[in-house]
Amino acid sequence: INTINDSCRGSQLKILKTAAITAFAVALLAAAVYLFPASTIGWLGYILTADQDPRPSDAIVMMLGGECPERPIKAAELYREKLAPRIVMSSGYINREVLKSAPAGYEWLPISGRFITALRSLGVSRDDIHIVDSSHAFDSAYELAAVADYLRKNGWKRAILVTTVQHTRRVNWIWSRVAPDIEHTTVAANLPRWDKWWQDPAYVRLVGYEYFSLLKEVLRRAGVLE
């Protein structure tokens, strides 16, 4: 009996020791992140970035986004620099089932409407803004696939992809899968204070969302998701 008790006490001591070491390590890591965030977690934002130098192309492909005024600003800048003669974007997802039951005369402006207004205000000719029907596209992969098909139909072989900085890595990676036949560069529309993203809760959510979405792209490439 004494042997069994000694064994139990030994096991308990080991568990307590392991727990203490683990707690100390977690506390040490938390302190390091708190005191030196740029050195400990800053790289998480850097990995998401794939900002490249733009080169003359057939089209500027601008990604949509709910609250992304930085994207039209960057796209219009490249357009004014004559790096491409047109800007192409998707129409945005539309829930057709909901609209079927809407009251008569109800008008719903696709998200692309806001982006058109923004581009026009920055001097982009409406004739040079091309809208691709993507009412079925509920994420970036489907959006890019629809735009790539449009570029192919028009014989355009080179594109500049424009999106917000934290989105560039994923967009660049998706394009290499859905449109390997169309040359591209990916250009970042920067966010204010992105170099200290961990200080802004909204940016922290963006980083978390991007890593989740990158996992989704990994599963698509593995054939687990469509």
C-alpha positions as CSV (number, residue, x, y, z in Angstrom):
1,I,0.0,0.0,0.0
2,N,2.8,2.4,0.9
3,T,4.5,1.7,-2.4
4,I,1.2,2.5,-4.3
5,N,0.8,5.7,-2.3
6,D,4.4,6.7,-3.0
7,S,3.8,6.1,-6.7
8,C,0.7,8.2,-6.7
9,R,2.5,11.1,-4.9
10,G,5.3,10.8,-7.4
11,S,2.9,11.0,-10.3
12,Q,1.1,14.0,-8.7
13,L,4.4,15.8,-8.2
14,K,5.3,15.2,-11.8
15,I,1.9,16.6,-13.0
16,L,2.3,19.7,-10.7
17,K,5.9,20.2,-12.0
18,T,4.8,19.9,-15.6
19,A,1.9,22.3,-15.0
20,A,4.2,24.8,-13.3
21,I,6.7,24.7,-16.1
22,T,3.9,25.1,-18.7
23,A,2.4,28.0,-16.8
24,F,5.8,29.7,-16.6
25,A,6.4,29.2,-20.3
26,V,3.0,30.6,-21.2
27,A,3.6,33.6,-18.9
28,L,7.0,34.1,-20.4
29,L,5.6,34.0,-23.9
30,A,2.8,36.4,-23.0
31,A,5.3,38.8,-21.5
32,A,7.5,38.7,-24.6
33,V,4.5,39.3,-26.8
34,Y,3.4,42.2,-24.7
35,L,6.9,43.8,-24.4
36,F,8.2,43.0,-27.9
37,P,5.2,42.6,-30.2
38,A,7.1,43.6,-33.4
39,S,9.7,40.9,-32.8
40,T,7.4,38.1,-31.6
41,I,4.1,38.4,-33.6
42,G,4.8,41.1,-36.2
43,W,5.9,38.5,-38.7
44,L,2.4,37.1,-38.8
45,G,1.3,40.2,-40.8
46,Y,4.5,40.1,-42.9
47,I,3.7,36.6,-44.1
48,L,0.3,37.7,-45.4
49,T,1.9,40.4,-47.6
50,A,2.9,39.8,-51.3
51,D,3.4,43.4,-52.6
52,Q,5.1,43.5,-56.0
53,D,6.2,46.1,-58.4
54,P,3.4,46.6,-61.1
55,R,4.3,46.4,-64.7
56,P,2.3,47.4,-67.8
57,S,-0.6,45.1,-68.2
58,D,-3.9,44.6,-70.1
59,A,-6.1,45.1,-67.0
60,I,-6.1,46.1,-63.4
61,V,-8.1,43.6,-61.4
62,M,-9.5,45.2,-58.3
63,M,-10.9,43.0,-55.5
64,L,-14.2,43.9,-53.9
65,G,-14.5,44.4,-50.1
66,G,-17.2,45.7,-47.8
67,E,-15.2,48.5,-46.2
68,C,-12.1,48.9,-48.4
69,P,-11.8,52.5,-49.7
70,E,-8.1,51.9,-50.1
71,R,-8.6,49.5,-53.0
72,P,-10.1,52.0,-55.5
73,I,-7.5,54.6,-54.5
74,K,-4.7,52.2,-55.4
75,A,-6.4,51.0,-58.6
76,A,-7.1,54.5,-59.8
77,E,-3.5,55.5,-59.1
78,L,-2.2,52.7,-61.3
79,Y,-4.7,53.6,-64.0
80,R,-3.6,57.2,-64.0
81,E,0.0,56.0,-64.3
82,K,-1.2,54.2,-67.5
83,L,0.0,50.8,-66.3
84,A,-3.2,49.4,-67.7
85,P,-6.0,51.0,-69.8
86,R,-8.9,49.5,-67.8
87,I,-10.1,48.3,-64.4
88,V,-11.9,45.0,-64.0
89,M,-13.9,44.0,-61.0
90,S,-16.6,41.6,-60.1
91,S,-20.2,42.6,-59.4
92,G,-20.3,41.1,-55.9
93,Y,-22.4,38.3,-54.4
94,I,-26.2,38.8,-54.5
95,N,-28.6,36.6,-52.6
96,R,-31.2,36.0,-55.3
97,E,-33.4,34.0,-53.0
98,V,-33.9,36.9,-50.7
99,L,-34.6,39.3,-53.6
100,K,-37.4,37.0,-54.9
101,S,-39.4,37.8,-51.8
102,A,-38.6,41.6,-51.8
103,P,-41.4,44.1,-52.2
104,A,-42.2,45.4,-55.7
105,G,-40.0,48.2,-56.7
106,Y,-37.3,47.3,-54.2
107,E,-33.8,48.3,-55.5
108,W,-30.6,46.7,-54.2
109,L,-27.3,48.2,-55.4
110,P,-24.5,45.6,-55.7
111,I,-21.3,46.4,-53.8
112,S,-19.6,47.2,-57.1
113,G,-21.8,50.2,-57.4
114,R,-20.0,51.9,-54.5
115,F,-16.6,51.0,-56.1
116,I,-17.7,52.5,-59.4
117,T,-18.7,55.7,-57.7
118,A,-15.3,55.8,-56.0
119,L,-13.3,55.2,-59.2
120,R,-15.3,57.8,-61.1
121,S,-14.6,60.4,-58.3
122,L,-10.9,59.6,-58.8
123,G,-11.0,60.3,-62.6
124,V,-11.4,56.8,-64.0
125,S,-13.6,56.9,-67.1
126,R,-16.8,54.8,-66.8
127,D,-16.0,53.2,-70.2
128,D,-12.8,51.8,-68.7
129,I,-14.5,50.1,-65.7
130,H,-15.5,46.6,-66.6
131,I,-17.9,44.7,-64.3
132,V,-17.9,40.9,-64.3
133,D,-21.1,39.1,-63.2
134,S,-20.1,37.3,-60.0
135,S,-23.5,37.2,-58.2
136,H,-22.8,33.6,-57.5
137,A,-19.3,34.2,-56.1
138,F,-19.3,34.2,-52.3
139,D,-15.6,34.3,-51.7
140,S,-12.3,35.5,-53.2
141,A,-11.6,32.3,-55.1
142,Y,-14.9,32.3,-57.0
143,E,-14.5,36.1,-57.6
144,L,-11.1,35.7,-59.1
145,A,-12.2,32.7,-61.2
146,A,-15.0,34.7,-62.7
147,V,-12.7,37.6,-63.5
148,A,-10.1,35.3,-65.0
149,D,-12.6,33.9,-67.4
150,Y,-13.6,37.4,-68.4
151,L,-10.0,38.3,-69.1
152,R,-9.5,35.1,-71.2
153,K,-12.6,35.8,-73.3
154,N,-11.2,39.3,-74.1
155,G,-7.7,37.9,-74.9
156,W,-6.1,39.8,-72.1
157,K,-2.9,38.0,-71.0
158,R,-1.5,40.1,-68.2
159,A,-3.1,41.6,-65.1
160,I,-2.3,43.7,-62.0
161,L,-4.2,42.4,-59.0
162,V,-5.1,45.1,-56.5
163,T,-6.2,44.4,-53.0
164,T,-5.6,45.4,-49.4
165,V,-2.2,44.6,-48.0
166,Q,-3.2,41.7,-45.7
167,H,-5.1,40.1,-48.6
168,T,-2.3,40.1,-51.1
169,R,-0.7,36.8,-50.3
170,R,-3.9,34.9,-50.5
171,V,-5.0,36.6,-53.7
172,N,-1.6,36.0,-55.3
173,W,-1.8,32.3,-54.4
174,I,-5.4,31.8,-55.5
175,W,-4.7,33.5,-58.9
176,S,-1.8,31.0,-59.5
177,R,-4.4,28.2,-59.1
178,V,-7.4,29.6,-61.1
179,A,-5.4,31.5,-63.8
180,P,-1.9,30.1,-64.2
181,D,-2.2,31.1,-67.9
182,I,-2.5,34.8,-67.2
183,E,0.6,36.6,-66.0
184,H,0.2,38.9,-63.0
185,T,1.7,41.1,-60.4
186,T,0.0,41.7,-57.0
187,V,0.0,45.2,-55.6
188,A,-1.0,46.1,-52.1
189,A,-3.4,48.9,-51.1
190,N,-1.9,49.8,-47.8
191,L,-3.7,50.3,-44.5
192,P,-2.8,53.1,-42.1
193,R,-0.6,51.8,-39.3
194,W,-0.4,48.3,-40.7
195,D,3.2,48.1,-39.5
196,K,1.7,47.9,-36.0
197,W,-1.4,45.8,-36.8
198,W,-1.4,44.2,-33.4
199,Q,-2.4,47.5,-31.8
200,D,-5.7,47.7,-33.6
201,P,-8.4,45.1,-32.8
202,A,-9.9,45.4,-36.2
203,Y,-6.6,44.6,-37.8
204,V,-6.1,41.6,-35.4
205,R,-9.4,40.3,-36.7
206,L,-8.3,40.8,-40.3
207,V,-5.1,38.8,-39.6
208,G,-7.1,36.0,-38.0
209,Y,-9.6,35.9,-40.9
210,E,-6.8,35.7,-43.5
211,Y,-5.1,32.7,-41.8
212,F,-8.4,30.9,-41.7
213,S,-9.0,31.7,-45.4
214,L,-5.5,30.5,-46.3
215,L,-6.4,27.2,-44.6
216,K,-9.4,27.1,-46.9
217,E,-7.3,27.5,-49.9
218,V,-5.0,24.8,-48.7
219,L,-8.0,22.4,-48.4
220,R,-9.1,23.4,-51.9
221,R,-5.7,22.6,-53.4
222,A,-5.8,19.3,-51.5
223,G,-9.2,18.5,-53.1
224,V,-11.0,18.5,-49.8
225,L,-13.1,21.6,-50.7
226,E,-14.4,22.8,-54.0
